[in-house]
Structures are given as C-alpha cells and as structure tokens.
Amino acid sequence: MNPLDTIEKWISEHGSAAILRDHVALLKEQIAISDREKSVLKEENAALEKRNAELQAQLNVARKEIEHRRNMDNCPPRMV
C-alpha cells in the first residue's frame, strides 16, 4: 500500500466520521424538537379533552331540560 493510499483512507474515514457526527447532531436536534412538540400537543389534547367533557355535560343538561319540557307539554292541564 503506498503512503498516499493510507492518507486517502485516513481522510475518508475521518471525513465520514465528521459527516456521521453531523447526522447524529441533526438527529438529536430533530428528536428534541419532536419532544417539545409532543409536550405541547399533550397539553393541547388535555385542554381539548377537558373542554369536550364540559360541553358533554352542558349537552346532557340541555337534553334533560328538553325532555322535561316535552313531558310538561304532554301532561294534562292541572286544575287549581
């Protein structure tokens, strides 16, 4: 093996290591961004689930009120 081959091999190996290091750094950055986004989405989801439960409760109250009024309309008039 001639000395230039050895130097070329060394440059290739170290160049590849630098590229790999850059790729790993980019991957770590993307994972960190994804983790932050996941955290934000979890908070938003929790807020939406809470709001949904509140709206469901309001809907149930409204349905009961409607049913009550329908039943009142179907009752015979009271004699006083």
LOBA-751875 format. One record per residue (C-alpha): x, y, z. Coordinates in Angstrom, 2 decimals. Layout:
BEGIN
NODE       px       py       pz
NODE        X        Y        Z
...
//
This chain:
BEGIN
NODE       px       py       pz
NODE     0.00     0.00     0.00
NODE     1.50     3.33    -0.98
NODE     1.57     6.22     1.51
NODE    -0.98     8.23    -0.46
NODE    -3.47     5.39    -0.14
NODE    -3.00     5.44     3.62
NODE    -3.53     9.21     3.76
NODE    -6.56     8.96     1.46
NODE    -8.01     6.21     3.63
NODE    -7.44     8.27     6.77
NODE    -9.11    11.32     5.19
NODE   -12.06     9.20     4.04
NODE   -12.53     7.63     7.46
NODE   -12.31    10.93     9.29
NODE   -14.43    12.69     6.71
NODE   -17.09    10.01     7.11
NODE   -16.89    10.36    10.87
NODE   -17.47    14.11    10.56
NODE   -20.49    13.54     8.33
NODE   -21.80    10.88    10.70
NODE   -21.29    13.27    13.64
NODE   -23.26    15.96    11.77
NODE   -26.04    13.49    11.01
NODE   -26.19    12.38    14.64
NODE   -26.28    16.01    15.79
NODE   -29.10    16.74    13.34
NODE   -31.00    13.67    14.51
NODE   -30.63    14.73    18.16
NODE   -31.90    18.19    17.28
NODE   -34.90    16.75    15.47
NODE   -35.67    14.45    18.41
NODE   -35.53    17.42    20.79
NODE   -37.90    19.39    18.55
NODE   -40.25    16.41    18.35
NODE   -40.20    16.03    22.13
NODE   -41.12    19.70    22.61
NODE   -43.90    19.43    20.03
NODE   -45.16    16.26    21.71
NODE   -45.28    18.05    25.04
NODE   -47.23    20.97    23.55
NODE   -49.64    18.60    21.80
NODE   -50.22    16.65    25.02
NODE   -51.13    19.90    26.80
NODE   -53.44    20.93    23.96
NODE   -55.05    17.49    23.95
NODE   -55.65    17.62    27.70
NODE   -57.27    21.04    27.35
NODE   -59.45    19.81    24.48
NODE   -60.48    16.71    26.42
NODE   -61.44    18.91    29.38
NODE   -63.44    21.24    27.12
NODE   -65.12    18.25    25.48
NODE   -66.18    16.91    28.89
NODE   -67.57    20.34    29.82
NODE   -69.53    20.54    26.57
NODE   -70.83    16.99    27.02
NODE   -72.07    17.93    30.49
NODE   -73.80    21.03    29.10
NODE   -75.36    18.94    26.34
NODE   -76.66    16.42    28.86
NODE   -78.23    19.22    30.91
NODE   -79.83    20.69    27.79
NODE   -81.17    17.29    26.74
NODE   -82.69    16.74    30.18
NODE   -84.26    20.19    30.05
NODE   -85.73    19.47    26.61
NODE   -87.07    16.14    27.80
NODE   -88.56    17.78    30.88
NODE   -90.28    20.44    28.78
NODE   -91.62    17.82    26.37
NODE   -93.02    15.86    29.29
NODE   -94.60    19.04    30.67
NODE   -96.26    19.72    27.30
NODE   -97.72    16.19    27.28
NODE   -99.21    16.46    30.78
NODE  -102.89    17.26    31.12
NODE  -103.60    20.73    32.48
NODE  -103.78    20.96    36.27
NODE  -106.93    22.00    37.98
NODE  -106.33    24.65    40.58
//
